[in-house]
Amino acid sequence: MRAADIYLLQCGEGELYVLSIDPTGCNLPRNVCRERWALRAQLKPGELVEEKYADLVHRTAEQGFCVLEDVPRHWLGQAE
C-alpha cells in the first residue's frame, strides 16, 4: 500500500501551519484557525526524510493533522 501524501496548510497569512491528510483543511478543528486554511505544499512521504519530522508525520497519519511549531523553508519552496 502506498503511503498517502501529506499537505502543508497555513492559517491565513500568519505563522500557524499544520500537516494534514486533507488538502482542504476540512478535518482541522475550527478553533485552531479563525481565518481560512491555505494549501501551501503537497508533500510526498519520501520528501519528509528529516529524522526530526518523523514523529510529526506519524501523528498526522494517526490523527489526521498535526500543528507545527516551525516549518522547514524548503517545504515552502524556499532556499534554506
Residue frames as qw, qx, qy, qz and C-alpha x, y, z in Angstrom:
[[0.000, 0.888, 0.461, 0.000, 0.00, 0.00, 0.00],
 [0.406, 0.468, -0.011, 0.785, 1.35, 3.42, -0.99],
 [0.272, -0.452, -0.451, 0.719, 1.78, 6.00, 1.77],
 [0.161, 0.865, 0.463, 0.112, -0.62, 8.92, 1.37],
 [0.331, 0.484, -0.043, 0.809, 0.54, 12.40, 0.59],
 [0.340, -0.628, -0.470, 0.519, 0.55, 14.93, 3.40],
 [0.212, 0.765, 0.280, 0.541, -0.48, 18.54, 2.89],
 [0.366, -0.221, -0.308, 0.850, 1.02, 21.65, 4.44],
 [0.040, -0.798, -0.478, -0.365, -1.57, 24.30, 5.20],
 [0.266, 0.048, -0.281, 0.921, -1.16, 27.83, 6.54],
 [0.061, -0.729, -0.617, 0.290, -3.70, 29.75, 8.60],
 [0.183, 0.963, 0.141, -0.138, -4.37, 32.85, 6.50],
 [0.519, 0.721, -0.276, 0.367, -1.12, 34.76, 6.08],
 [0.522, -0.772, 0.289, -0.222, 0.02, 34.05, 9.66],
 [0.098, 0.591, -0.793, 0.110, 2.71, 31.89, 11.17],
 [0.672, -0.108, 0.641, -0.355, 0.48, 28.92, 12.05],
 [0.485, 0.346, -0.692, -0.408, 1.00, 25.81, 9.92],
 [0.775, -0.136, 0.534, -0.309, -0.35, 22.27, 10.06],
 [0.108, 0.199, -0.904, -0.362, 0.29, 18.99, 8.34],
 [0.671, 0.164, 0.374, -0.619, -2.96, 17.38, 7.25],
 [0.393, 0.073, 0.880, 0.256, -4.18, 14.35, 5.34],
 [0.326, 0.749, 0.577, 0.003, -6.85, 16.59, 3.76],
 [0.426, 0.186, 0.202, 0.862, -5.73, 19.28, 1.28],
 [0.140, -0.699, -0.354, -0.605, -8.73, 21.48, 2.13],
 [0.069, 0.231, -0.570, 0.786, -8.22, 21.52, 5.91],
 [0.622, -0.362, -0.299, -0.627, -11.82, 20.37, 6.48],
 [0.796, -0.251, -0.537, 0.122, -10.58, 17.90, 9.09],
 [0.363, 0.185, -0.429, 0.806, -8.99, 20.61, 11.26],
 [0.217, -0.638, -0.627, 0.392, -10.63, 21.94, 14.43],
 [0.164, 0.824, 0.309, 0.445, -12.24, 25.32, 13.73],
 [0.420, -0.904, -0.038, 0.071, -10.87, 26.88, 16.92],
 [0.748, -0.218, 0.215, 0.588, -7.27, 26.42, 15.71],
 [0.265, 0.010, 0.349, 0.899, -7.57, 28.99, 12.90],
 [0.238, 0.638, 0.460, -0.569, -10.10, 31.80, 12.68],
 [0.309, 0.596, -0.364, -0.645, -9.11, 32.50, 9.07],
 [0.914, 0.334, -0.039, -0.228, -9.22, 30.22, 6.06],
 [0.707, -0.354, 0.530, 0.306, -6.62, 27.48, 5.68],
 [0.506, 0.758, -0.288, -0.295, -4.47, 27.91, 2.58],
 [0.964, 0.045, 0.171, 0.201, -2.73, 24.97, 0.91],
 [0.062, -0.887, 0.397, 0.229, 1.00, 25.72, 0.71],
 [0.170, 0.508, -0.822, -0.194, 2.51, 22.38, -0.32],
 [0.965, -0.013, -0.056, -0.257, 1.76, 18.78, -1.16],
 [0.142, -0.661, 0.734, -0.068, 4.46, 16.69, 0.46],
 [0.848, 0.141, -0.487, -0.152, 5.24, 13.18, -0.72],
 [0.845, -0.531, 0.056, 0.008, 6.24, 10.79, 2.09],
 [0.847, 0.126, 0.007, 0.516, 9.69, 10.42, 0.52],
 [0.234, 0.704, -0.059, 0.668, 10.25, 14.18, 0.82],
 [0.525, -0.747, 0.120, -0.390, 9.79, 14.06, 4.59],
 [0.851, 0.135, -0.438, 0.256, 13.05, 12.30, 5.28],
 [0.052, 0.589, -0.476, 0.652, 14.34, 14.55, 8.05],
 [0.448, -0.144, -0.838, 0.278, 14.50, 12.44, 11.19],
 [0.000, 0.126, 0.502, -0.855, 13.21, 15.21, 13.43],
 [0.499, 0.086, -0.100, -0.856, 9.92, 15.28, 11.48],
 [0.331, -0.016, -0.927, -0.177, 9.24, 11.53, 11.57],
 [0.016, -0.327, -0.796, 0.510, 7.07, 11.84, 14.71],
 [0.308, 0.397, 0.100, -0.859, 5.03, 14.65, 13.15],
 [0.437, 0.189, -0.660, -0.581, 4.38, 12.59, 10.04],
 [0.246, -0.145, -0.952, 0.114, 3.35, 9.63, 12.18],
 [0.102, 0.384, 0.577, -0.713, 1.00, 11.82, 14.27],
 [0.379, 0.324, -0.226, -0.837, -0.51, 13.28, 11.11],
 [0.406, 0.046, -0.838, -0.361, -1.23, 9.81, 9.77],
 [0.203, -0.262, -0.888, 0.319, -2.82, 8.71, 13.06],
 [0.034, 0.533, 0.508, -0.676, -4.80, 11.85, 13.96],
 [0.409, 0.734, 0.502, 0.205, -5.35, 13.33, 10.50],
 [0.211, 0.884, -0.050, 0.414, -3.41, 16.51, 11.30],
 [0.703, -0.365, -0.233, 0.564, -0.57, 17.92, 13.35],
 [0.006, 0.999, 0.026, 0.032, 0.05, 21.57, 14.31],
 [0.772, 0.249, -0.135, 0.569, 3.62, 22.65, 13.57],
 [0.415, -0.793, -0.086, 0.439, 5.85, 24.88, 15.66],
 [0.029, -0.679, 0.421, 0.601, 8.17, 25.59, 12.75],
 [0.829, 0.496, 0.244, -0.083, 8.23, 24.79, 9.06],
 [0.595, -0.230, 0.446, 0.628, 11.34, 23.96, 7.05],
 [0.222, 0.648, -0.139, -0.715, 11.69, 26.61, 4.37],
 [0.049, 0.224, -0.827, -0.513, 12.27, 24.01, 1.67],
 [0.201, 0.423, 0.876, -0.116, 8.73, 22.66, 2.32],
 [0.230, 0.802, 0.295, -0.466, 7.54, 26.10, 1.21],
 [0.703, 0.588, 0.231, 0.327, 9.76, 26.01, -1.87],
 [0.003, -0.969, 0.212, -0.125, 12.26, 28.44, -0.38],
 [0.650, 0.392, -0.519, 0.393, 16.01, 28.00, -0.02],
 [0.712, -0.552, -0.342, 0.269, 17.35, 27.30, 3.47]]
